[in-house]
Amino acid sequence: MTKLSNIPAKETTAKTAKTRKAKTEPAKPKWDPTKPMQFTQEEIWEHIHEIEKGPFYPIEEVHQRIRSWMDSYQGKK
């Protein structure tokens, strides 16, 4: 085994590393709150009607589910 002090020191400098080019990905449009949304009124109404077709819970049932969840959550502590 050689000691580090026995290894001859080289007077050459390290080579400069090649810089990598950044991979450019396609620019995704970011949401800008200052620009209006590009929807038609018909598209908005279609989306609202799709939401209305989903499950609907009366407010009393929602409150009951929340209370039961809170009770079970507090019981686990």
N, CA, C and O atoms as a DFTB+ gen file, in Angstrom:
308 C
 N C O
     1  1       0.851      -1.175       0.000
     2  2       0.000       0.000       0.000
     3  2       0.894       1.235       0.000
     4  3       1.885       1.296       0.728
     5  1       0.543       2.195      -0.803
     6  2       1.373       3.394      -0.905
     7  2       0.802       4.496      -0.037
     8  3      -0.409       4.624       0.141
     9  1       1.689       5.259       0.478
    10  2       1.263       6.411       1.255
    11  2       0.956       7.564       0.304
    12  3       1.512       7.651      -0.790
    13  1       0.073       8.432       0.737
    14  2      -0.264       9.578      -0.107
    15  2       0.934      10.477      -0.336
    16  3       1.029      11.132      -1.374
    17  1       1.837      10.514       0.605
    18  2       2.998      11.383       0.440
    19  2       3.955      10.840      -0.615
    20  3       4.774      11.596      -1.138
    21  1       3.875       9.540      -0.945
    22  2       4.756       8.956      -1.943
    23  2       4.243       9.155      -3.369
    24  3       4.980       8.909      -4.323
    25  1       3.019       9.587      -3.528
    26  2       2.457       9.778      -4.858
    27  2       2.984      11.103      -5.406
    28  3       2.830      12.141      -4.762
    29  1       3.598      11.077      -6.578
    30  2       4.140      12.330      -7.111
    31  2       3.028      13.305      -7.492
    32  3       2.009      12.920      -8.066
    33  1       3.243      14.541      -7.165
    34  2       2.264      15.583      -7.482
    35  2       2.421      15.983      -8.936
    36  3       3.534      16.208      -9.412
    37  1       1.311      16.071      -9.633
    38  2       1.355      16.488     -11.029
    39  2       1.155      17.993     -11.100
    40  3       0.366      18.564     -10.348
    41  1       1.859      18.607     -11.984
    42  2       1.774      20.057     -12.134
    43  2       0.719      20.471     -13.150
    44  3       0.605      21.655     -13.469
    45  1      -0.054      19.520     -13.664
    46  2      -1.053      19.866     -14.664
    47  2      -2.347      20.264     -13.968
    48  3      -2.681      19.748     -12.901
    49  1      -3.039      21.153     -14.564
    50  2      -4.320      21.597     -14.006
    51  2      -5.435      20.709     -14.539
    52  3      -5.295      20.051     -15.570
    53  1      -6.508      20.708     -13.832
    54  2      -7.654      19.895     -14.231
    55  2      -8.270      20.459     -15.503
    56  3      -8.289      21.670     -15.720
    57  1      -8.768      19.564     -16.331
    58  2      -9.437      19.996     -17.556
    59  2     -10.772      20.632     -17.202
    60  3     -11.442      20.223     -16.254
    61  1     -11.135      21.609     -17.956
    62  2     -12.429      22.241     -17.708
    63  2     -13.527      21.319     -18.231
    64  3     -13.422      20.734     -19.308
    65  1     -14.559      21.216     -17.442
    66  2     -15.663      20.342     -17.802
    67  2     -16.488      20.968     -18.922
    68  3     -16.650      22.186     -18.992
    69  1     -16.995      20.122     -19.779
    70  2     -17.857      20.609     -20.846
    71  2     -19.211      20.955     -20.238
    72  3     -19.751      20.211     -19.419
    73  1     -19.729      22.057     -20.638
    74  2     -21.038      22.454     -20.126
    75  2     -22.118      21.758     -20.934
    76  3     -22.051      21.679     -22.161
    77  1     -23.092      21.267     -20.233
    78  2     -24.212      20.596     -20.903
    79  2     -25.256      21.615     -21.296
    80  3     -25.515      22.582     -20.581
    81  1     -25.836      21.377     -22.427
    82  2     -26.928      22.235     -22.847
    83  2     -28.182      21.808     -22.104
    84  3     -28.454      20.617     -21.950
    85  1     -28.921      22.768     -21.659
    86  2     -30.157      22.469     -20.963
    87  2     -31.160      21.894     -21.948
    88  3     -31.330      22.392     -23.061
    89  1     -31.815      20.836     -21.507
    90  2     -32.843      20.240     -22.360
    91  2     -34.060      21.160     -22.336
    92  3     -34.617      21.464     -21.281
    93  1     -34.439      21.578     -23.493
    94  2     -35.594      22.460     -23.563
    95  2     -36.835      21.616     -23.787
    96  3     -36.951      20.888     -24.773
    97  1     -37.739      21.733     -22.864
    98  2     -39.016      21.032     -22.985
    99  2     -40.033      22.001     -23.567
   100  3     -39.872      23.217     -23.467
   101  1     -41.064      21.463     -24.165
   102  2     -42.071      22.373     -24.707
   103  2     -42.674      23.231     -23.591
   104  3     -43.010      22.740     -22.514
   105  1     -42.795      24.478     -23.874
   106  2     -43.304      25.406     -22.872
   107  2     -44.781      25.126     -22.604
   108  3     -45.607      25.122     -23.517
   109  1     -45.084      24.895     -21.346
   110  2     -46.481      24.679     -20.958
   111  2     -47.093      26.040     -20.645
   112  3     -46.475      26.862     -19.969
   113  1     -48.273      26.270     -21.122
   114  2     -48.892      27.557     -20.801
   115  2     -49.210      27.618     -19.310
   116  3     -49.889      26.742     -18.774
   117  1     -48.721      28.640     -18.660
   118  2     -48.975      28.803     -17.232
   119  2     -50.224      29.643     -17.056
   120  3     -50.538      30.512     -17.870
   121  1     -50.929      29.361     -15.968
   122  2     -52.137      30.115     -15.682
   123  2     -51.753      31.501     -15.215
   124  3     -50.951      31.666     -14.296
   125  1     -52.331      32.485     -15.857
   126  2     -52.071      33.869     -15.514
   127  2     -53.385      34.487     -15.032
   128  3     -54.323      34.639     -15.815
   129  1     -53.457      34.846     -13.742
   130  2     -54.731      35.377     -13.225
   131  2     -55.111      36.725     -13.804
   132  3     -56.250      37.164     -13.645
   133  1     -54.179      37.392     -14.474
   134  2     -54.501      38.704     -15.029
   135  2     -55.140      38.606     -16.401
   136  3     -55.669      39.593     -16.911
   137  1     -55.096      37.398     -17.016
   138  2     -55.680      37.231     -18.335
   139  2     -57.007      36.484     -18.217
   140  3     -57.112      35.532     -17.444
   141  1     -58.004      36.899     -18.966
   142  2     -59.296      36.211     -18.877
   143  2     -59.205      34.792     -19.454
   144  3     -58.404      34.517     -20.348
   145  1     -60.034      33.917     -18.927
   146  2     -60.065      32.533     -19.400
   147  2     -60.695      32.496     -20.786
   148  3     -61.569      33.300     -21.113
   149  1     -60.240      31.560     -21.578
   150  2     -60.732      31.449     -22.944
   151  2     -61.766      30.331     -23.041
   152  3     -61.498      29.286     -23.633
   153  1     -62.929      30.546     -22.471
   154  2     -64.032      29.586     -22.526
   155  2     -65.234      30.270     -23.144
   156  3     -65.426      31.481     -23.029
   157  1     -66.029      29.456     -23.800
   158  2     -67.308      29.994     -24.253
   159  2     -68.336      29.725     -23.170
   160  3     -68.126      28.887     -22.294
   161  1     -69.430      30.428     -23.236
   162  2     -70.475      30.248     -22.233
   163  2     -71.043      28.836     -22.317
   164  3     -71.399      28.253     -21.293
   165  1     -71.132      28.283     -23.519
   166  2     -71.650      26.923     -23.673
   167  2     -70.741      25.905     -22.996
   168  3     -71.223      24.961     -22.370
   169  1     -69.422      26.092     -23.117
   170  2     -68.480      25.172     -22.468
   171  2     -68.610      25.226     -20.955
   172  3     -68.534      24.196     -20.286
   173  1     -68.805      26.413     -20.418
   174  2     -68.964      26.542     -18.973
   175  2     -70.235      25.841     -18.519
   176  3     -70.222      25.129     -17.515
   177  1     -71.345      26.034     -19.252
   178  2     -72.600      25.394     -18.875
   179  2     -72.503      23.878     -18.998
   180  3     -73.067      23.163     -18.170
   181  1     -71.800      23.368     -20.012
   182  2     -71.602      21.919     -20.135
   183  2     -70.857      21.377     -18.928
   184  3     -71.199      20.315     -18.408
   185  1     -69.847      22.100     -18.484
   186  2     -69.070      21.669     -17.325
   187  2     -69.934      21.672     -16.064
   188  3     -69.857      20.750     -15.252
   189  1     -70.744      22.693     -15.904
   190  2     -71.627      22.766     -14.735
   191  2     -72.623      21.612     -14.750
   192  3     -72.888      21.013     -13.707
   193  1     -73.174      21.293     -15.912
   194  2     -74.137      20.193     -15.997
   195  2     -73.470      18.844     -15.720
   196  3     -74.105      17.955     -15.153
   197  1     -72.200      18.676     -16.110
   198  2     -71.474      17.445     -15.783
   199  2     -71.314      17.315     -14.284
   200  3     -71.458      16.222     -13.736
   201  1     -71.019      18.412     -13.618
   202  2     -70.863      18.389     -12.164
   203  2     -72.187      18.038     -11.498
   204  3     -72.219      17.283     -10.526
   205  1     -73.270      18.583     -12.020
   206  2     -74.583      18.315     -11.425
   207  2     -74.992      16.856     -11.565
   208  3     -75.791      16.367     -10.767
   209  1     -74.463      16.149     -12.559
   210  2     -74.799      14.734     -12.734
   211  2     -74.104      13.852     -11.701
   212  3     -74.492      12.699     -11.514
   213  1     -73.096      14.370     -11.038
   214  2     -72.341      13.605     -10.047
   215  2     -73.153      13.369      -8.779
   216  3     -74.328      13.731      -8.714
   217  1     -72.529      12.762      -7.769
   218  2     -73.248      12.481      -6.521
   219  2     -73.632      13.781      -5.815
   220  3     -72.863      14.742      -5.779
   221  1     -74.829      13.782      -5.264
   222  2     -75.326      14.950      -4.545
   223  2     -75.698      14.528      -3.135
   224  3     -76.443      13.565      -2.951
   225  1     -75.190      15.236      -2.144
   226  2     -75.510      14.960      -0.755
   227  2     -76.233      16.163      -0.170
   228  3     -75.764      17.292      -0.313
   229  1     -77.361      15.945       0.482
   230  2     -78.023      17.063       1.162
   231  2     -77.121      17.573       2.293
   232  3     -76.292      16.831       2.819
   233  1     -77.292      18.831       2.653
   234  2     -76.413      19.448       3.641
   235  2     -76.483      18.728       4.988
   236  3     -75.483      18.661       5.702
   237  1     -77.652      18.190       5.343
   238  2     -77.772      17.477       6.613
   239  2     -76.895      16.222       6.612
   240  3     -76.258      15.897       7.614
   241  1     -76.873      15.527       5.478
   242  2     -76.046      14.325       5.382
   243  2     -74.558      14.678       5.424
   244  3     -73.756      13.943       6.000
   245  1     -74.199      15.795       4.818
   246  2     -72.804      16.237       4.859
   247  2     -72.388      16.534       6.296
   248  3     -71.313      16.122       6.732
   249  1     -73.243      17.253       7.032
   250  2     -72.932      17.557       8.422
   251  2     -72.825      16.283       9.251
   252  3     -71.950      16.173      10.111
   253  1     -73.711      15.317       8.998
   254  2     -73.661      14.061       9.741
   255  2     -72.376      13.303       9.439
   256  3     -71.763      12.739      10.346
   257  1     -71.961      13.285       8.178
   258  2     -70.704      12.608       7.811
   259  2     -69.504      13.284       8.461
   260  3     -68.585      12.610       8.928
   261  1     -69.510      14.603       8.493
   262  2     -68.398      15.327       9.119
   263  2     -68.354      15.044      10.611
   264  3     -67.283      14.808      11.171
   265  1     -69.525      15.066      11.263
   266  2     -69.558      14.779      12.707
   267  2     -69.065      13.373      13.007
   268  3     -68.308      13.171      13.956
   269  1     -69.488      12.396      12.204
   270  2     -69.032      11.023      12.449
   271  2     -67.534      10.898      12.187
   272  3     -66.845      10.166      12.896
   273  1     -67.024      11.602      11.180
   274  2     -65.583      11.573      10.931
   275  2     -64.824      12.203      12.090
   276  3     -63.801      11.675      12.527
   277  1     -65.328      13.346      12.595
   278  2     -64.661      14.011      13.715
   279  2     -64.667      13.122      14.955
   280  3     -63.669      13.049      15.671
   281  1     -65.789      12.445      15.213
   282  2     -65.857      11.565      16.370
   283  2     -64.865      10.415      16.246
   284  3     -64.192      10.073      17.219
   285  1     -64.765       9.812      15.059
   286  2     -63.841       8.704      14.874
   287  2     -62.396       9.204      14.934
   288  3     -61.518       8.492      15.422
   289  1     -62.144      10.414      14.447
   290  2     -60.790      10.961      14.470
   291  2     -60.356      11.266      15.900
   292  3     -59.215      10.993      16.273
   293  1     -61.255      11.827      16.699
   294  2     -60.927      12.143      18.087
   295  2     -60.784      10.872      18.915
   296  3     -60.033      10.850      19.891
   297  1     -61.493       9.819      18.538
   298  2     -61.386       8.555      19.258
   299  2     -60.042       7.879      19.035
   300  3     -59.607       7.090      19.874
   301  1     -59.370       8.172      17.917
   302  2     -58.071       7.552      17.617
   303  2     -56.930       8.208      18.392
   304  3     -55.856       7.619      18.510
   305  1     -57.137       9.407      18.920
   306  2     -56.055      10.101      19.644
   307  2     -55.773       9.476      20.968
   308  3     -54.895       9.941      21.695
